[in-house]
Amino acid sequence: MGHGIDFALDEEQLMIVDTVRRFVREELLPHEDQVERDDHVSPELAHEIRAKSRAAGLAAFNMPAEVGGGGLNYLMQALVERELAQVGWGLHVHVARPSKILMACTGDYQRETYLLPCVAGEKTDCFALTEPGAGSDATAIQTRAVRDGEDFLITGSKHFISHADVADFTILFAVTGTQEYKGRRRNEVTAFLLDMDTPGLEVQPARGATANRGYHTAALFLDNCRVHERNVLGTVGKGWDEANDWLTAGRVMVAANCVGQAMRAQDMAVQWAGERVQFGKRIGDNQGVSFKLADMATGIAAANLLTLDTARKMDAGVMTDAEAGMAKLFASEVLGNVVDDTVQIFGGLGLMHEVPVERLWRNARIERIWEGTSEIQRHIIAKSLLGAR
Ligand SMILES: Cc1cc2nc3c(=O)[nH]c(=O)nc-3n(C[C@H](O)[C@H](O)[C@H](O)COP(=O)(O)OP(=O)(O)OC[C@H]3O[C@@H](n4cnc5c(N)ncnc54)[C@H](O)[C@@H]3O)c2cc1C
């Protein structure tokens, strides 16, 4: 079954999707086995992917054209993410998507030191919010930034920070005071642009993880890191507002990524069910197998429509947090079912490294956890139904 392009794309948009599909097939997939084996993408390969994706016009496709980015709307970004998801994060992360929150950069200094070099592919950022004591409850972060003249001194720690080991700087969230929020006092948080070579900042790569080989996280330890006030991203004390806008949009892109992964798994499951013969017939001729395929196709079709429709709402400026949450929740859970069923359809082979099924199964697991767990998405959705307290 095809995964036809919906939403009435024009010729240029279809061409972009086609370019990405070809790029993934020719430039990323051939490296997949090696990255799985090594759990490592060499700096040379990363550099090559960045250069080629720039040449293909894909680098910074998520950033507005006025800062030199691809200028794609959210619907198109979702379609590009869906294609990139045919390989794991270890490889497609090098088709650079700078954190959209960098659009909050103001003034020549921030734009020329951080925003524009990221869009041009000369610098890489990482996003540091999560801490050992503050995961789902990000409001509990304890990293503190204390004013010292024109500077801030930042002390604390972060963990699970994606590609902090290779980034040039981090967008780091720290407590700078407390504020009244819905009748309670809560931490007032500020976002900082912090260079990774700042004295007092130590980066400790994580020991490894199950999902997405070649894609690594690190812990950050900050001991009185001095940063000038010109490195405040946005407004002092308004870090949550900056982060929330970006995180909500990011959830829709995660959903699109999940749909892409699920489509790849489904293609493999259908092919195998049609080829593998047991008891003298194709395994797909048994209802026990064919109904799995039917459920996969139905789930993916629904997740795809929901995700693209949510992206379109975001383009129209009418998307709610709950709608972004629904897309992320549904697409990531559909993906989980699809990859699990795909392993089942492949039988023992589904767990062997020689076919890409087990890696899809492993990679899928993170999608229900990062960018807000499934439970947190349900909270957001339920709150919008019941009204917040
Ligand atoms: C590979 C990887 C990359 C990451 N990259 C980044 C990054 O670049 N930057 C960054 O800042 N963070 C990053 N994260 C962190 C990620 O966003 C968090 O792991 C995630 O938000 C969950 O937090 P936690 O792991 O502390 O789980 P916890 O918050 O401890 O949750 C544990 C379990 O309890 C459940 N739970 C918690 N509260 C509730 C509740 N109120 N109701 C019901 N259930 C609840 C959760 O849903 C979950 O199932 C990354 C994580 C991973 C694993």
PDBQT file of the ligand as one rigid body, heavy atoms in Angstrom, charges set to zero:
ROOT
HETATM    1  C1  LIG A 401      17.619   9.890  24.614  1.00  0.00    +0.000 C 
HETATM    2  C2  LIG A 401      17.077  11.064  25.349  1.00  0.00    +0.000 A 
HETATM    3  C3  LIG A 401      17.326  12.345  24.866  1.00  0.00    +0.000 A 
HETATM    4  C4  LIG A 401      16.861  13.464  25.544  1.00  0.00    +0.000 A 
HETATM    5  N1  LIG A 401      17.184  14.723  25.104  1.00  0.00    +0.000 NA
HETATM    6  C5  LIG A 401      16.894  15.801  25.886  1.00  0.00    +0.000 A 
HETATM    7  C6  LIG A 401      17.394  17.095  25.553  1.00  0.00    +0.000 A 
HETATM    8  O1  LIG A 401      18.056  17.290  24.524  1.00  0.00    +0.000 OA
HETATM    9  N2  LIG A 401      17.135  18.136  26.385  1.00  0.00    +0.000 N 
HETATM   10  C7  LIG A 401      16.403  17.990  27.529  1.00  0.00    +0.000 A 
HETATM   11  O2  LIG A 401      16.214  18.967  28.234  1.00  0.00    +0.000 OA
HETATM   12  N3  LIG A 401      15.898  16.759  27.872  1.00  0.00    +0.000 NA
HETATM   13  C8  LIG A 401      16.137  15.674  27.085  1.00  0.00    +0.000 A 
HETATM   14  N4  LIG A 401      15.664  14.418  27.441  1.00  0.00    +0.000 N 
HETATM   15  C9  LIG A 401      14.866  14.276  28.646  1.00  0.00    +0.000 C 
HETATM   16  C10 LIG A 401      13.430  13.861  28.401  1.00  0.00    +0.000 C 
HETATM   17  O3  LIG A 401      12.682  14.945  27.930  1.00  0.00    +0.000 OA
HETATM   18  C11 LIG A 401      12.909  13.271  29.728  1.00  0.00    +0.000 C 
HETATM   19  O4  LIG A 401      13.508  11.995  29.871  1.00  0.00    +0.000 OA
HETATM   20  C12 LIG A 401      11.392  13.164  29.784  1.00  0.00    +0.000 C 
HETATM   21  O5  LIG A 401      10.799  14.438  29.822  1.00  0.00    +0.000 OA
HETATM   22  C13 LIG A 401      10.911  12.370  30.994  1.00  0.00    +0.000 C 
HETATM   23  O6  LIG A 401      11.548  12.749  32.165  1.00  0.00    +0.000 OA
HETATM   24  P1  LIG A 401      12.226  11.637  33.103  1.00  0.00    +0.000 P 
HETATM   25  O7  LIG A 401      13.029  10.749  32.241  1.00  0.00    +0.000 OA
HETATM   26  O8  LIG A 401      12.900  12.308  34.231  1.00  0.00    +0.000 OA
HETATM   27  O9  LIG A 401      11.027  10.766  33.646  1.00  0.00    +0.000 OA
HETATM   28  P2  LIG A 401      10.121  11.084  34.953  1.00  0.00    +0.000 P 
HETATM   29  O10 LIG A 401       9.611  12.475  34.879  1.00  0.00    +0.000 OA
HETATM   30  O11 LIG A 401      10.844  10.666  36.160  1.00  0.00    +0.000 OA
HETATM   31  O12 LIG A 401       8.900  10.103  34.714  1.00  0.00    +0.000 OA
HETATM   32  C14 LIG A 401       8.963   8.709  35.016  1.00  0.00    +0.000 C 
HETATM   33  C15 LIG A 401       7.597   8.104  34.723  1.00  0.00    +0.000 C 
HETATM   34  O13 LIG A 401       6.624   8.701  35.583  1.00  0.00    +0.000 OA
HETATM   35  C16 LIG A 401       5.571   9.221  34.791  1.00  0.00    +0.000 C 
HETATM   36  N5  LIG A 401       5.030  10.434  35.409  1.00  0.00    +0.000 N 
HETATM   37  C17 LIG A 401       5.701  11.505  35.890  1.00  0.00    +0.000 A 
HETATM   38  N6  LIG A 401       4.847  12.432  36.359  1.00  0.00    +0.000 NA
HETATM   39  C18 LIG A 401       3.608  11.939  36.148  1.00  0.00    +0.000 A 
HETATM   40  C19 LIG A 401       2.295  12.419  36.388  1.00  0.00    +0.000 A 
HETATM   41  N7  LIG A 401       2.085  13.616  36.928  1.00  0.00    +0.000 N 
HETATM   42  N8  LIG A 401       1.252  11.628  36.040  1.00  0.00    +0.000 NA
HETATM   43  C20 LIG A 401       1.446  10.418  35.465  1.00  0.00    +0.000 A 
HETATM   44  N9  LIG A 401       2.655   9.921  35.203  1.00  0.00    +0.000 NA
HETATM   45  C21 LIG A 401       3.715  10.654  35.544  1.00  0.00    +0.000 A 
HETATM   46  C22 LIG A 401       6.191   9.555  33.444  1.00  0.00    +0.000 C 
HETATM   47  O14 LIG A 401       5.212   9.653  32.418  1.00  0.00    +0.000 OA
HETATM   48  C23 LIG A 401       7.124   8.369  33.292  1.00  0.00    +0.000 C 
HETATM   49  O15 LIG A 401       6.408   7.270  32.803  1.00  0.00    +0.000 OA
HETATM   50  C24 LIG A 401      16.098  13.286  26.735  1.00  0.00    +0.000 A 
HETATM   51  C25 LIG A 401      15.822  11.993  27.200  1.00  0.00    +0.000 A 
HETATM   52  C26 LIG A 401      16.310  10.903  26.532  1.00  0.00    +0.000 A 
HETATM   53  C27 LIG A 401      16.031   9.537  27.112  1.00  0.00    +0.000 C 
ENDROOT
TORSDOF 0
